[in-house]
Amino acid sequence: MEAPVQMEMVELVPNGKHSEGLLPVATPTAGNQRVESHRRSCVEGEGFLQKSPSKEPHFTDFEGKTSFGMSVFNLSNAIMGSGILGLAYAMANTGIILFLFLLTAVALLSSYSIHLLLKSSGIVGIRAYEQLGYRAFGTPGKLAAALAITLQNIGAMSSYLYIIKSELPLVIQTFLNLKDHTSDWYLNGNYLVILVSVTVILPLALMRQLGYLGYSSGFSLSCMVFFLIAVIYKKFHVPCPLPPNITNATGNISLVDEALLQVETEAAAFCTPSYFTLNTQTAYTIPIMAFAFVCHPEVLPIYTELKDPSKRKMQHISNLSIAVMYVMYFLAALFGYLTFYDGVESELLHTYNEVDPFDVLILCVRVAVLTAVTLTVPIVLFPVRRAIQQILFQNQEFSWLRHALIATALLTCINLLVIFAPNILGIFGVIGATSAPCLIFIFPAIFYFRIIPTEKEPAKSTPKILALCFAVLGLLLMTMSLSFIIIDWVSGTGQHGGSH
Ligand SMILES: NC(=O)C[C@H](N)C(=O)O
């Protein structure tokens, strides 16, 4: 099939949650002007880093203003999300060494995949993930990329709402000073998640532009840093095992002694870290890690906004962001695991409820994380709505009714998903085994294979063979993870990672 000429609409707006470009600068009019100028002057195969010699404006003349440091911050922010909460559980099911090996592999592969994206975009002058799909495979390629991005963002939003469902009842319980979790509606996560969606998230999602809300994504990164500090601090203040209430179990002193002895032996075994573990839950490790490292749809928009852009500079930015997140992810997983060992839940923050529900530090972390995820949901909803609008209602005038209906429908679906999802592991697992491997491994590799001209790199050249191997690896990981997850569900062990 002939590669289609790049005459598609290009919107220089992000696909996810980095702050720049979400501000009013990226108005539809500005976008359309750029598209118009692009339509007039796009030259096939022209590198976007070269300034167009023609006098006519060109979309690649768009001058980025973001500094190196700010771009590292934006990309780190795009990487960091709820995935960090699942990593300690992944470590409990792989052991420290195997976890470190897999985390390193996913981080390195993630960086290689960005290299493929940057190289492909350099050849054709495209700065949007979906557009690469269009350039490589025409409309099916564009739709596949848009679908994967939409699914990934829906997964991210569901995980954020799941955090609201599991953490908000605990915050309210602490504020009301209630020792026990009662069945009152205000302690029911399902009601609370609907309440927050209707009263906070929906009104924000109805705004026409994100405006200053875009800045709040920087706030979420700070919250996750705060979360990490608390996890490290708590490791040294939470006893292992958690004190058991054995005297309640029996009034007999000799039985208490016996029980104590048994508890001590079990405790020694329980509180010893494992370096290499394999069990049914190990299957979730790669999907959790893949989910945690997804930021690929954001790379090209961040590249667009970069001051004095070059592929090398953008690759440095990506490597640095991945390295910083790699360290943060490893520390969060390690200290979370070393606090609770095999008792850690698939949503780490929820596990601290076992220690002391009234702990002030954990309460502050919960409030911070809850605020961050609540503000991030509308930010992630915007590009999903844009994708739906582009696919279903292309070239139609803005309509408030459609704008509101899509937001309401999306939020309703995500609420239903979250209410019926047994645990956050299901969300990490399904999204991490479907859209994440597509976005990280498969699409960048096959887009690269199609986009780089054979005159430049023949089909049998090393970079292209490597890219194909990368796609095959992604496909393998995807099928393996999905099969193991389905087997886990069918055999009924899927509840292990539950956070309740
Ligand atoms: N950006 C995403 O899609 C997910 C993000 N990497 C997270 O961990 O939540």
The ligand as an ORCA input file, in Angstrom:
! r2SCAN-3c Opt
* xyz 0 1
  N       0.049      8.430     31.322
  C      -0.589      7.307     31.512
  O      -1.353      6.898     30.686
  C      -0.433      6.531     32.767
  C       0.681      6.968     33.655
  N       1.935      6.542     33.151
  C       0.409      6.429     35.048
  O       1.230      5.819     35.655
  O      -0.664      6.635     35.571
*
